[in-house]
Amino acid sequence: MRSRCRFAGRGVVVSGVVVLGSLVGLIGPAGTAAATGSATTVTTTTASSASGGSTPGADASGTVWLCRPGLASNPCISNLTTTVVGPNGANSVQRTPVAKNAPIDCFYVYPTVSQQTTVNANLTIDPQEIAVAYAQASRFSSVCRVYAPMYPQLTVDALGGGATTANLLIAYNGVLAAWKDYLAHYNKGRGVVFIGHSQGASMLIRLLKSQVDPKPAIRTRMVSALLMGGNVTVPIGKTVGGDFKKIPACRSTGQTGCVVAYSTFLDPPPANSLFGRVGAGVSLLTGDGPNPKLQVLCVNPSSLSGGKGTMQPYAPRGTILGSIGAGSTTPWVESLDQYSAHCQYTGGISWLQVNVIPHQGDTRPVVTQSLGPTWGLHLDDVNLSLGNLVSLVGSQAKTYASSHRG
């Protein structure tokens, strides 16, 4: 009998809009992912989810690219102008250019967003993939060239039950084929940052295990891996081992060839949490079972060396996290000095504890665990620390370029 994967119930859909990846309010009824009323609009090509559909990003090798340099429609290239909202309500505008000659690449694998009714999604580019790439990956275009393949992911419906290990393999093989295509035709020896969230992170954990960690020649091209909400494992109290034998946790902004991984919570996770527990929840997507010698890795993106740091949230205006920018006209919003974070490990569970920084008279809305305590702040894993992560990749790109000159 084939084993079945069950990650979570159907609570991941709110009013018909997928909320994994903070998509609430970002996907319009006309199939448009946009910062409403802004100068930047990213429009997807709609098509039937049953068959055929439009695959304008397909290359000669058959990979369908959601994001890739040179695509006519690329959600990972957008207007990054941001309204910065401070504790006293004062606003300022921040302008961030897309890099013209980025020294490295980013290989992004998106989380569970497909609302197709099959177990594995086809490669039609639907509004959900456009929206999540815009929300999670586009800001990285200021420091790297972003490549994001479409892949036959397990759909939202499938994660509610019914997916088999064969279906999981179909999803992973899609990512693997895209990686091999990228490596053969686009990489040209450049450094790479791997970026994934939730199911995307689980796909990259498997990819790094087999295609990067045991291969020194490829491992030297790895600038870093940002694997949010994916349950990367390490031996208890250690920074390397478990999922990866050679790839350690990042502990400084100048370190390369390392991994950042975490899952965010406002409150200590319950015993049945989907994240932060070895062999539970999202771990089912990587095939990892319970192991008393391992823990889930937590690396604080706001303080890599440990301790508490200040988060730098960025979100598209109109999303839940981006609601602090009510009245702003820019595509993006940053919440300044609103959240701090530190890693905790208690009772076999590891997590990134998020705390609201108190400011007298601060009336900004506060993020909530909208899917309940077992999910924590999973919807906002990426965007709560997006500024920290982009800044880190920028620093790592400089270190990598310096060490690989000549």
N, C-alpha and C positions, 0 to 999 in steps of 0.2 A: 504494500500500500504506500502511495506517495504521501510524504508528510506535507502538512499545510502550514502556511504562515498566517498568523493573525497578529497584527501589530496594534490596531486600535479600532474602536467602533466607528459608527457613522457620524459621530459628533464633530467631525472635521469640516462639515459643510454648514454654513449659516446662511439662511435665506437664499440658497442656491448658489452662493459664492464661496469658493474654496478659500479657507483662511490660513492654510499652511503657507508660511512665508509672508504674513502680514498683507494679504491681498484684499482685505475688506475695503471697499470703496475705490479700489484701483481699477477694477474691470468694469467697464461701462456696458450698458445694454446693447450697444452697437458693435461689440467686439473690439473695443479700443482700450488699450492700456495707456493711460495718460495722466499727467498732472493737470487736473481739471482747470481750464482757463489759463493755462500757462502757455509759454511759447513753444514748449516741447510736447509733441504728441507722437506716440509710437503706435502704429496701427498694424494689426496682424492681418494676414490673409485667412479668412474663414473658409472652412471646408467641412465636408461630412466626416464625422468621426468613424464612420463605418467602413469606408473604403476610399481609395483614391486620394483626393485632397490635393492641396497645393504644397509643394516642397521646393520653394524657390532657392533654398540654401544648399541643395544637393550638389556635391562635387563629382568628379569623374570616378571616385572610388565608391560612390554610393552613400557616403555620409551626408546626412541632412544637418546643416549647421544653423542653429538658432542665432548664434553670434559668431562672426569671423571677420577679420579685416577684409574690406573690399565688398562686403555684401551691400546691396542697394538699400535694404531695410534691415537695420541692426539695432535691436533694443539695448545692446550694451554700449552704444555710442549715443549719448544724449546730452542735453543741456543740464549742467550740474550746478547751476546757480541756486544758492541756498539762502533762505532767511534764517538767521541765527537768533534764537529767542532766549534771553537771559532770565534769571530768577525774578528780576523786578519788572519783567514784561517788555523791556526795551528790545527793539529789533535792530539788526544790522544785516547787510547783504554781503554774502561771500561768493566770489566768483572763482570757480575752479576749472581750468581748461582741460580738455582731453589731450593726452600726450601725443605729440606728433611723431616722435621717434622713441617710443618706449623701449628700454633696453632688455626687457624680459617679456614673457608671455604668461597669461593666466588661463588655466584649463578648468572651466566651471561646469559642475553637474548639479542641476536644479533638484529641489525637493519634490515631494508628492503633491502634484497639483492637477493632474489630468482628470477631467470629469467625463472622459469617454466611458462607455458602459461595458467594455471588454475588460478582461483581467490585465492584459498587457496593452498599453496604449500603442497606437500606430505612430508614424513619424510625421503626421500632419501637425503643422504649427498652429496651435489653437491660442485663444486669448490668454489662457492661464500661463502658458510657458513664456509668452511675451512679457506679461506683467511681472512675473517673479524674476526674470532676468533683469528687467529694468530696475526692480526694487533692490535686488541683492547684488547684482554683478556690475551694473553700469558705472558705479563710482570708481571701480578698480581701473576703468579705462584712463584715469588720470596718471596711472603708474605702470600699466602693462597693456599689452595687446590681448584682448579677451577672446578666447575660443570657447564656445558652448555647443556641444552636440545635442541634437534630439536623440532620445533613446526610448526603447519600449518599456518604460517604467511600469511598475505596478500602480494601477490607478487608485483613486480614492476609494472607489467601491471595492476593489480587490483587497485593500488593507483591512476592510471590515470583515474579511473572511472569504475563503474560497481560493486563494492563491496557493499554488504548490511550489515546491523547490524547483520544479522545472520552469515555472513562470519566472521565478527569481533569477534563474540562470539566463533566461531569455533577456531580461533587463540588463544583467551584468554584461552579457556578451555584446550587447549593443554599445555599451560604454567602452568595452575593451576594443572593439573594432574601430570606434571613433578615435581612441587614443593611438592605435597603431597607424591609422590614416594620418593623424596630426603629426606623429613622430616621423613618418616616412616622407611627407610632402610639405609640411609647414614649419616644423621646428627649426631645422637648419642649425642645430647646435646651441640654440638659445636656452637660457635658464627658464624654468617653469615653476609657477605657483599653482598648486592644486586647491580648488575651492569647492566645497560641497556642504550642503545642509540636509539633515534628516536622511531620507532615502538617498539623496545625492552623496552625502557623506559616507553612507554605508557602501555605496558602489565604489567610491574612491578608496576606502579602507581595503576592499578586496583587490582593487587595481594596484595599489601601492605594495600590498603583500606579495603579489606575484610578479609585477612588472618593474618595480623600482627598488624596493628594499634589498632583494638578493642580487641586483645587477649593478655593480659599481660604476660602470660607464654611464648608465642612465641616472643613477643616484647622484652623481656629481652635477647633473643639470638641475636637480631639484633645489629650488630656492627655498620653498617651504610648502607646507600643506595646512590649510585652514579647514578643519573638519568639525563643524558645529552640529550638535545634536545627533551625533552618530555613535557614541559609546566606544571610543577608542580605548583599548585596555593596555595596562602596564602592570608589572608586579607591584604589590602594595608597597608604597613608600619610594618607588623607583621612578625614573624618568625615561627609561628605555626597556624594551622587552615586551612581552605580551603580543599584541598584534604585530608590532614591528621590532625586528631584531637589531637593526642598524640605525633606524631613524629615531632620534631622541626628541623629547619635548623642548620647545623653544624657551630659553631662559634669559635672553637679551635681544634687543632690537637689532644688534649687529650680527646675530647668529643666523646662519643659513643651513639648509639641509635638515630642517627640524619641523615639528608639528605643533600647531595650536588646536586644542580641542576642549570643548566645554558644553554644558547645558545650563541654561539660566533658570533660576527660581526666585520668587519673592519671599517664599517661606520654605523652611526645611521640607524636602520631598517626603511624601508618605512611603510606607514600606512597599506599596504596589506601584511606585512611580515607573513610568515608561522610559525614563532617562536617568543616567547616572548609576544604574545597577548592571553589573556584569550578567550577561545572559538573559536580560529582560527587554521587553519593548522592542526598540529599534535594533537591538542586538540580534534579533531573529533574522534580520535581513542580511547580516554578515555570517550567519551560521555559528556564532559564538554561543556556547552554553554557559551555565553557572560554573564558576571556578573560585574556590575560597582563597587561592593564592594571588588573585588579580583584583584590581580595582579599575574603575573608569577614570581615565586621565582628565584632569582639569588644569588648564593653563589659562590664567587670567589675562585677557588681551589688553587690559588697562594697566597691568603691572606684571610683566613676564617673570620677573625675579621672585615674585611672591608678595604677599601682603595686599593691602587695599589700594585701589586705583580709581580714578574718575573716568566713567564711561563717556564716550562721544557718540551719542545716537544721531543717526541720519535716517530720514525716511521720506518717501515721496509724499507731497502734500495730498491730503485726502484719505490716507491710510489711518488706522487707529493711532499708531505711534506718531504720525505726522499731523494729528489733530491739534497739536500745540500751536501750529502756525495759522490758526483761523484768522482770516483776513489778509494773509500774505498772498503775494502774486507770483512767487517764485516756484519752480517745480519741486524744490526740496526744502526741508525744514531740519534744522539742527537744534536740539535742546541742550543748552549750555549749563554745565555744573548742576545737573538734576539727579544723577544716579552715581553711586559708587558700587564697586564689586570686589569680592574676594572669594577665593576657593575654599570650600569646606569638604571634609570627609568624615562622616559619622555613620555608624551602624551599617557599614558596607556600601553606603551611597556617597557618590562624589557629585558636587554641583558648584556652579558659580552663583554665589549668593548676591542678589541685587538689593541695594537699599536706597531709599529716597533720601537725598541730602536735604536737610531742613533749612529753609530760608524764610525769614519773617515776611509775610505778605505774598509769598509765592502762590499764584493761583493757577499755574499750569496744570493741565490734566496729567494724571499719573497712570502709567501702564498697569494693566491688570492681568491676572491669570485667567483669561476668559474661557478657556477650555477645562478649567478645574485644576486641582492640586497635582494630579498625576501627570499632567502635561507641563505644569509650571509656565514659564514664559517662552515655551518652544516657538511660538509664532514669531517672536521677536529676537530669537537668538542672534541673528545676523545684524539686524538694523540697530539694536541697542548698542552694539560695539563697532558699527561700521566705520566710523571715523578712526578708531584705534587700529582696526584691521588694515585699512587703506594706508594709514601712516606707517604701520609696520612693514607692509609690502614695499612701500617707497624706500624705507631705510635698508631693507634686505636687498632690494634691487641695486642700490648703490654699492653695498658690500660685495654682492655677487659680481657686479661688473668690474669692480676694482680688482678682485682676486682672479678674474679670468681674462684680464687684458693680455694681449700677445699670445 
